[in-house]
């Protein structure tokens, strides 16, 4: 395989690029300029995403001691009155039924992020506000950022509860000192702004109406340069595009750099909705989300028939590439296609425990190397060549029942029984 130097793109777009921001658009334009160098036409397809601007976020303990703590506002959770709200504080841990007794009109402290199911319970319980816990008790505050979190439609469709996020060390202090009464102030502006998918096409030489799509998200989260997650995937499908532009495929190929994945797979959802009439022509989707890490391991997650899992595992053994394939729903841009009935999969090279991090300022290029990156790219090209040039598509265009159920769980249409 010719080395097209797609790895260089990773550094070029390794800056914070939140969905719908000017920097996200800048990243799309950088990728688009790479396509222009190859004389490949592309287009931006716009869609709306949620936008919020925190004006003020403040948490004060009033009783039995007085102290103000650093917090960040929870986006899209609404606002308090200008002077804030005062209410008793209750630590509800993971929000089990016993934890939620008599929490009406109280401000609740929860472990970690706000889960969809818990949020719905809190709406029904009529709590006044919430505080989510972030980070590790071992964090150096000078080397870590206090997360800026946001509710998604799956939350606020039930209503809005003003919320903030606090460092775990501060939450620990409040509970250990028996903080009982707090004042929470959150003022924010909410609205919409524009994100984009970047799309290009290679027309098939024989099966022009049969489409295989390659996807990767190019946005990142707040504070994160997003080198590993997911500048690597964005670069990888550029590598695949360059390969197939010089080796014309039998099938038509779509390449989609998805915006706002980190906000809830919004780019791929928007793409599927925009192209619903064409979706029956899509035979398969290959998504790439995080590769190239120095210490890690390669996986493939298939929302498709189990035969695809076996095929990938067999191919890995045949060509000497260590990869573990499994059936499942991967939380990335393959999933909206699978939910629309198109067999889909995601390639990834995950970091080993204690290795490269994502969703933080630590997601840097220094944890990546070209050797592992191109090794994974070579396998993806080996696999993709066989699929897009097959005389008969070997992947059944069906989503098996067990995967339909997993998609229902993932998309909150069904609820898993609590253990």
HELIX and SHEET records of a PDB file:
HELIX    1   1 UNK A    8  UNK A   12  1                                   5    
HELIX    2   2 UNK A   22  UNK A   37  1                                  16    
HELIX    3   3 UNK A   97  UNK A  100  5                                   4    
HELIX    4   4 UNK A  116  UNK A  125  1                                  10    
HELIX    5   5 UNK A  153  UNK A  156  1                                   4    
HELIX    6   6 UNK A  168  UNK A  176  1                                   9    
HELIX    7   7 UNK A  227  UNK A  231  3                                   5    
HELIX    8   8 UNK A  232  UNK A  246  1                                  15    
HELIX    9   9 UNK A  261  UNK A  263  5                                   3    
HELIX   10  10 UNK A  266  UNK A  274  1                                   9    
HELIX   11  11 UNK A  279  UNK A  281  5                                   3    
HELIX   12  12 UNK A  306  UNK A  319  1                                  14    
HELIX   13  13 UNK A  335  UNK A  339  1                                   5    
HELIX   14  14 UNK A  365  UNK A  367  5                                   3    
HELIX   15  15 UNK A  370  UNK A  388  1                                  19    
HELIX   16  16 UNK A  401  UNK A  410  1                                  10    
SHEET    1   A 8 UNK A  67  UNK A  69  0                                        
SHEET    2   A 8 UNK A  43  UNK A  63 -1                                        
SHEET    3   A 8 UNK A 181  UNK A 202 -1                                        
SHEET    4   A 8 UNK A  85  UNK A  93 -1                                        
SHEET    5   A 8 UNK A 107  UNK A 110  1                                        
SHEET    6   A 8 UNK A 129  UNK A 134  1                                        
SHEET    7   A 8 UNK A 163  UNK A 167  1                                        
SHEET    8   A 8 UNK A  71  UNK A  73 -1                                        
SHEET    1   B 9 UNK A  67  UNK A  69  0                                        
SHEET    2   B 9 UNK A  43  UNK A  63 -1                                        
SHEET    3   B 9 UNK A 181  UNK A 202 -1                                        
SHEET    4   B 9 UNK A 251  UNK A 258 -1                                        
SHEET    5   B 9 UNK A 207  UNK A 217  1                                        
SHEET    6   B 9 UNK A 282  UNK A 288  1                                        
SHEET    7   B 9 UNK A 344  UNK A 351  1                                        
SHEET    8   B 9 UNK A 296  UNK A 303 -1                                        
SHEET    9   B 9 UNK A 323  UNK A 327  1                                        
END                                                                             
